[in-house]
Structure formats: C-alpha cells, structure tokens
C-alpha cells in the first residue's frame, strides 16, 4: 500500500486506471475531502465497500468504478449524495435492488449504470422467462419518472435457467438469433419492452402504457415512432416472448443461419 498517494486534501479529480498491482482500499479516499470526480477502471487490487465513499458525500459529483470486482456494498448507500450526477458501477461486486429507489433518492443524478448483481442492474440475469414482466415493470416505474437514468438498460435470461436453449454453446450463431434479452422500447410517451437477440432480432413489443388518445398532442409523435419500431420485427412476428427451442430451430434451420 502507498498511503502517501492518498493524502491530497485539495484534489478535485482522481483517475486510477489499469493499476493492477496498486493495492488500495476505498477507505483511503478519506485523504481527498474535496474530491468531486472519481474514476477507477480495471483495478483488480482495489478493495472496499462503497459505503466508504460517504466521506465524500458533500462533494462527489461523478463516480465511475468499473471492472473492479472486489468492490462491494449496496448502491443505495449513495442515494442521499446531494451533488451526485453520474454513477457507473458496472462489473463490480456491488449489490442492491432498484425497487428500493424512492422519489427522494438520487435527486441530482443524471446517469445510473448498475452491475448485474443488482436486481434490475445492467445485464441483470433472471431465472425464468416468466420473471420478465415483473422485472420490466420495476425498471419502467423508474424510467417513467427519470428516463435518462436507465436509457441503455437491458437484462437477460440466465444461462442456468431451465428456459435456456440447450443448443446455445454448441453454435455461436445460434446464440445470436435467440431472443433471450429484454430491452425497453419507447414511442413518444408510450413505453414498453421486448425480447431481442444478441444481434437485434426482436419479438413484438409488450406495451406497458396505453396508446395515447388520437386527439392528444402526444399522438402524432407516438404514431411516427411506432411506425419506425413496428417493421423491426421480422422473423419473430406474433411472438411476444421467446419461442421454444424447437420453434426457434424451425424458424432458423441450421443451414440457413444468417445474421
């Protein structure tokens, strides 16, 4: 450890990237009481709990901890930071549940990326196809209030799910055609979600909002964007959720796989 590197009381920005052999803990950030921006990328020797960041509660504005798997804790420990604008915690050991986010939490936040260990985090893995509606509704409730927080969100069916296709793993192209991911979809003020493959072969949209009234000012934008979304559905027309593996194989005979 190098404690002299963590004693700059006037520092506003700290970036530690690709320092695999620098052993340090988040508790050492107490040496930067005025820190506004923290960027930690691909540091395998970084340890600690994000609760240690609370010493920076009154100053921190931008936080990135990425590809640091020994960083743990609950992301909600940051919920009351009054100046926080960006949080990026992908590929960490951080956990939690997006359903815990209340209206008074993350008041100034503009962008939120959470790891798969958080329920509803980026590329969260769920166990059953039947889990998708509840997960989508949890994300939808946040998205409707603050759409910029989760605008690139996706989740996927776990490879350990009993609903996972047995053939995946044998053929790389097979995985690219199986619609085992879910993403939000937006047309005007109407939001829904759909199943989609790794290479963007989507199923039909499952809308979570009603269609705007034809006489409303929102209808024109909705119908314009709806007509852009609708033709994207190709081979999975009339499927609102993934086909069975047998149905998939009939739609995509092995000799005819084209992406």
N, C-alpha and C positions, 0 to 999 in steps of 0.2 A: 504493500500500500504506500501511497505517496501523499501524506497529509498536507505537505506544503503546496501541492497543486490545487487544494480546495480551501484556500484562505484568501479570497479576493473580495473584500466586503463592498467594493464599489462596482463589481462586474454586473452588466445587464444581460449579456448573452453568452451562453456556453454551448459548444458543439463538440461532442466526443463521438467520433465515428470510426469504426473498424479498428478499435484498440483492444484486440482480443486478450492481451496479456496484462492490461491495466486492471488490477483488482481493486474495485471500489464499491461502496455501498451508498444507496440514496441518502442515508443519514448524513453523509459528508457534505451534502448541499447546504447544511446549516451555515457553512462558511461563505455563502453568497446571499446575504439577506436582502439584496436589492435586485435579484435576478428576475428578468422579465421573460426570457426565452431560453428554453432548454431543449436541446436536440441530442438524443442518444440513439445511434443506429449501429446495429450489428456489433454489440459489445458482449461477448459471451461470458466475461468475467464480472459483469455488473450484477449485483445482488440487491435485495432490499424490498421493502413494502412501499407502495405509493402513498401510504399514509404518512411517510416521512416527508413528503412534499408539502405538508401542511405548514411547515416553517416558512414557505413561500406564498402562503395564501393571499396576502395583501399586495403582492407584486406580480405574480406569474400571469402571463398573457398567452403564451404559446408553449405547448408541450408535445414533444414527439419522443416516444420511447418505442423503438421498432426493432424486431429481431433481437430481443434481449430476454431470453426465456426464463431467466432466474429472477426477474422482477415480478412480484406478486402483489396481492391485495385486492380490494374492491374498488372499482372505478367510482362508486358513489362517494368515496372519501374526498373527491374533488368537486362535489356538487355545489358547494357554497362558496367557491372561489369567486370573488366579486369582479375580477378583471379578465377571467379566462375566456379566450376567443377560439382557440383551436386545441383539440385533444386528439392525438393519434397514438394508439396503444396496440397496434397490430403485432402479432407474433410475440406476445409476452404471456406470462402466467397469470395475468390479471383476470379476475372473475367478476360475477355480478349478474344482474338481471335488469334489462331495460324497462321492465314494467315497474321498477322502483323509481323511475324518474318522474318527479312531480312537477307541477306548474311553477313552483318557486325554485326549482333546481336548475343549475347551469344557465342562469339568467342572461349572461352576456355571450354565451357560446354560439359560434357560427358554423363550426365543423366538428363532427364527432365520429371517430373511427375506433371501434372496439374489437378486441380479439375474439376468436371463435369460442374461447372459454366462457364468454359472457352470453347468457341467454339473449338471443337477438343480435349478437355481435356480427361482425363481418365474416362471412362464410361459416356461420354457426351450423353445426351438423345436428340434424334432428333424426329420430329413430324410425319414424313411420310416416308414410305418405299422409296418413290421417292427422298428423301433427301440424301440417302446413297451415290450415285455416287459423288456428289459434295463434301461431307464430306471426302470420301475416297481419292479423288484427292488432297484435301488440306493437308491431312496427308502425302500422298505419295510424294508430292513435297518436304517436309522437310525430309522425310525418305531417299529419294534417295541421298540427299546431305550429311546427317549426320545420318546414320541408328541407331546409339546407342542411340540417344535422345528419340526415341519413340518405342523401340523394343517390349515392352509389351502392346502396345496400344490396346484399344477396345472401342467400343461405342455401344449404344443400342437404340432400338425403345422405345419411352416414353410410359409409361402405360396410358397416357392420349391421345395417338394417336388414331385417328379413325381407323387406321390399326391394332391396338392391338387386340388380340384374346379375345373375351368376356368370354370364359371359364376359362381363367387364373385367379387364385384366388380361384376358386372352387376346383381345384385339383392341389396339389403341383407338382405331377409328370407331369402334363400337361405342366407346365412351363419349365420343364427340357428337353422336347422334341421339343419345339417350337423354330425354328432358328431365333431369334429376336435380335441377337447381330451381330456386324461385327468386324472382325479382319483382319489385314494384313497377307499376305502369301508370302513367298519368296522361290524361287527355283533358285539357282545360282544367276545370276544378274537380273532375272525376278521377278517383284513384282506385286502382285495383292491383292484382298481382297475377303472375302467370308462371307456369313451369316452362323451363327453357333448357336447352342442351348447352354443353360447354362451347359449342360453335354456333350458338344463336339459332337453333331450330326451336321456335316457341310453340306452346299449346295455346288454346283460346284464353283470353283474359277472363279472370274471375273478378268482376267489379264489386267493390266494397261500398261505393257511393251510388245513389240513384242517378239516372240520366237527368241532366238539367232540363228544366221546362223549356219548351220550344220558344216561348215568348220572352225568356230571360235574356239578359245581356251576355251571360256566360255561354249560351248555347252555340253561337257561331264559332267561337274558338274551340269548344269541345268537339263539334262535329268535324271541323277541319282536321284536328289532331287524331280523332277517332278513325277517320278515313286513311290516315297515314299508318296507323297501327294495324288495322284490320288485314291489309294484304300481306303483312309479315308472316301470318300463319300459313304455312304451306302444307307439309305432309301430315301435320297433326290437327288438321281441321276437324272440328267436332269433339276433340279431346280437351277436357278441362283439367285433367290430371294425367300423369304418365300412363301410357298404355302398359299392359302386362308385357313381360319379356317376349312371350310368343307373338303378341300383336306387333311389338316393335320389330321383331325379326321378319314378320310378313311385310311390313312397310319398308324395311331396309334389308332385302336379301343380300347375303354376304358378298356375292359377286358384283352387286350394284352399288356398293357404298361410295357415295360421292359427297364431298363436304362443300 
